[in-house]
């Protein structure tokens, strides 16, 4: 009997315009939040460091940094050394005290949920973060919130996962541990492309059960589930590859280091081929001021969860501490890059 396939043969167009559409409300919210919290007025008078802006307006410094980097990516600010200053158009049109102020045209943007969230987070001098996963950790199986979270993760990662798998980046891998595997979309896409490869999806119990239902509606060939808290519980063993997609950005560097350390410990070698780690993420530029989508995504993760959109050099440094070699970019799709590093 011919095995059922869902993704194989699908055309996967570049999705950057869709990502831009999804994250667009946060761009205008960044500008209006910078106006309401007084950042724009100060920068209209003089170049300033994030530390100075945070101190002057009693704001959270790390959130101020996120806002400034977005303004640079949007073309409304420039960075010179440690200081930031406004561009001519921002100074003329986006500063309340300017004679040419255009704030009346933006009045509706000051009422959005994104604006209110950013203002609140900027004013939290002691930030209050939500732990990613805690939102559904204690929810019963089949809970509507868990279902919604699984659908959201499935939607955002399907196209990038399918696209990078088709490049052959996972060729030769026998058993992949998909850490924080969400809906199981990667597992289905990989086992369709490489029927002999096994995938174990590791996620919290409620999410694993939801993923199991999604996977079984598509294809369950060579896919298993390992319900666990990946910070506290043992991981599945016998895997020659560990995969993270849109997971590491949920956490600050200390916890990312913990996940990579555990990855190194559970990975097994296959003959001369050392265990591998794969990371699929939206990367920021080395200077952290772009691309715009990545800076907006970073702000969302930083303000909401204490996480970050890391740079390639960030991952190289953290991976090295865990015992991995330098990461290579094996594939790209839209804003996403697939990094791979082997155990030293």
N, C-alpha and C positions, 0 to 999 in steps of 0.2 A: 504493500500500500504506500502511495506517495505521501510523504510527510507534509503536513500543512505548513505553509509559510505566509507571513503577514507583510513583512517589510522588504523581502527580497524582490528586486526588480523595480521598486518604487523610485521614481525620479526625485532627487533631493536638491532643490534649488537653494542658493545662498539665502540665508534667513536674516541677514543684517537689518534689512528694512523693517522686518517684523520685530526684531529686538529693539530697534530704535523707537518703534511705535509703542511697544510695551513700557519702555522706561521713560518716555517723553515727559509725563507729568512731573517727574522728579527734577527735570532740568529747570522748568519754570519755578518750581517750589524752592530750588536752591537760590535763585535770584531773589525771590520775594522774602525768603527767610533771612538772607544776608541784608536786605533792606530793613526789615522789621527789627532785627537784633542790633542794628547800628554799625555793622561791618562796613557797609558801603560809605557811610558818612565819614568814618575815620580814614578809609583808604582814599577818599576824595581829597583829603588834606595832606596826607603824607604816606609814603611807603611804610609798611609795618610788618613785623614778624607775627606769626600765629600766636606766640606767647603774649606779645603786647596787646593784640586784639582781644584775646581771651581775658586777660587781666583787666583791661579797660572797661569791658562790657560785662564782666562776670559770666563768661561763657566756658563751655567745656573745650579745652584746647585741641584735643584730637578731632572733635567734630568741626571745629573751626578750620583745621587743616584740610579735612575732607571737602568742605565748602570752597575753600580757596583753590584747591586743585581742580574742582569742577569749573569754577569761574575761568581758570586758565584754559582748560580744554574747550570752553565755549567761546573763548576769544574776548572775554570781558576783563581779564586781568593778565598780568605778566609777573614772572618770578625773576628776581635779581638777587642771587645769593640766597640768604635766608628770608629776604623781605619780598612782599607782594605789593603791587600797585595796580590801579585801575587803568584800562585803556581809555582812549579819548571818548569813544562812544558811550562806554559805561559811565564815565564821569559826567558826561553831558545829560544822559537820558535816564540813568538808573539811580541817581542820588536825589533824595527828597528835597534838599535845599537848592538844587540846581534850577536856574531860570528855565531851562529846557526840559525839565523833568517830565517823563512820560508815564508816571505811575498811575494816572487815571485809567490808561488803557489796560493796565495790569490788575485793576482793582479786584476783578473776579478771582484771580489767582491767589489772593490773600485769604480766600475762604475755603480752599480745598483741604482735604484730609492730609494730603502730602505736605502742604505748607505748615499746617498745625503740628504734624509729627516732627518736622525738622526744627521748628522754633522750640518746641518742648525739649528736644534732644540737645539742641545747642545750649539751652539754659540749665540743663542738668549738670551742674558742676561735679556732682558725684553720679555718674551715669548708672542707669538702671537697665540692664540688658536682659533679654529673653534668651534662655538656653534653647538652642535649636533642637528640636526633637521633644523637648519637654511639653510642647503644645499638644502632642498626641501620645506621649509615653504612657500615661495612665488611662487613656481612653479605651473603652471596650471595643472588641473586634466588631467591625461593621459600622462603627460610629460615623456619622455624617462628616464630621470634621476630618477624620482620618481618610475617608474616601476623597474629600476635596483636596487634601494635601497630596495624596497619591496622584490624582489627576493633574494637579499643577506641576509636580515634578516630572510626570510623564510627558506633559506637553512641552516643557522647556528643553528637555535633554534628548528626546527621540531623534530629531534630525541630526544634531552634532554627533551623537553616538553612532548612528547608522553610517554617516559619512566617513568618520575616522576608521571604523571597522573595515569599510570597503577598500581602504588603502593598503590593507595587508599588514597593518601595524601589529596585529596579534598573531600573525602566522607562526606556527611552531609551539604556541602556548598550549598546554594540556589542560590546566585547571586554573580558572580565575576566581579569586575571591573578590566579589563586588561589595566593597565596604560602604554602608549607607546607600544600598542599591535602590531604595525607593520603590518605584512601580515595577522594577524588573525589566524595563525597556531595553537596557543594554544587554542583559542576559539573553533575551529573545533575539535581538539583532545579531549578536555574536554567534549563537548556536545555529541560527539560520545560515549564516555565512560560512561557519566552520563547524559542521555537524559532529565532528569528533571531539570538539572542545567542550569541557564541562564548566559550568558556572555555578558558584554558590553565592547566593544573595544574603548578605548580613545586614540586618536592620532590627529595629525594635519590634517586639512581638506583634503589636497591632498593625504596624506597617507591613511586616512580613506576610501576615494573613491577607491583607488587602492586595499585596503584590502577587501572592499565590493565585488569587482569583483572576487578576488581570492576565497573568502569565498563562494560566490554564485556558483562558478564552482565546489566546493567541497560539501559543505553542509551548509545551512544557518539556520538550526534548532536552535531556542532559542538564536540567536546571534543578537545583536544590535550594533549600532555605535554612538559614542558621539564625533563629531569633536570639538577639543579644543586645546588650548595651555595650557598644564597642570601647568604652572607656573602663568598664568594670568587669565584664565577663570574658571568658576565654573565646578566642576566635577559632573558626574552622581551620583544620590543619591539612597538610598535603597539597597545598597550592603552590604552583611555580610562578604565579603572577598575582599581584594585588592591584585593584583598580579603584580609583576615587574619581567620581564625576560630580562637580558642583557640591562637594562635601567639605573639603579643607577650608574653603572660604567662610564657612560658618563659624570658625574658631580662631582665637588669638594664637600667636605663634607658639606659645608654651604647649598648648594642647595639640597643635599640629605636629609638634616635635614628638609628643607622646604617641600619636597615631602612626607616624613614620617609624619610630622605634619598634612598635609592636609589629608593624609590617615586616621589618627586617627579621624579627625573631621568628615569625611563622613561615616565611618563604622557604621553599626547598629548591635545591638545584636539580637540574635534569642533565646528568652527564657533565659535560664541560660548560653547559649553559647555566649561568647563574640566575637566581631568582630575580624577577623584575617587578618594578613598581611603575604603574601608569597613572598619570594625573591629567584629567581633562578639565580645564578651567579657562575663564576669561582672564587674560594676563594684562596687567598695567605695564606701561612703558617703564624703562629703567628710571626715568626722572619722576615717575608716578603722576604726571600731569596729563595723561591721555592713555588710550583714546577716550573720547567723551563717554561712550557707553560703559567702559571699564571704570571710569572715575565715579559715575553715577551708581553703578553696581557696588563698588567699594563703599560708598557712603551708606547705601542701604544696609550692607552687611555690618559695617562698623557701628553705625548708630543703633541698629536693631539688636545685634547679637554680639558685638565686640569682636567681630571677625574682620576679614580683609580680602580684597582681590590682590593677590600677591604678584610680584614680578618674577620673571624667570630666574634672576639672580637670587631672589629671596629663596626660591625653592632649591636652587643649587646649594646654597649655604646650609639650609635645614637638612636636606638630604645627605649632605656630606657628614654632618654631625651624627646621623643615624647609621652611617656605614655604607652609603650608596655612592656610586660614581657620579660624574657630571651628567645632568639630564640632557637629553637630546629632544628636539622638536621633531616628532615623527610625522605629524599631520596637522593640518589646520582646516577649520570650517567656520565660516562667518567670523565671529569674534573669538571663537574657541581655539585653543592650542592643545595638542596632545603631547605631553612630555613623557619620556621613558628613561628610567635609570636602572642600572643593574647593581646587585650587591658587589662590593669590591672583593 
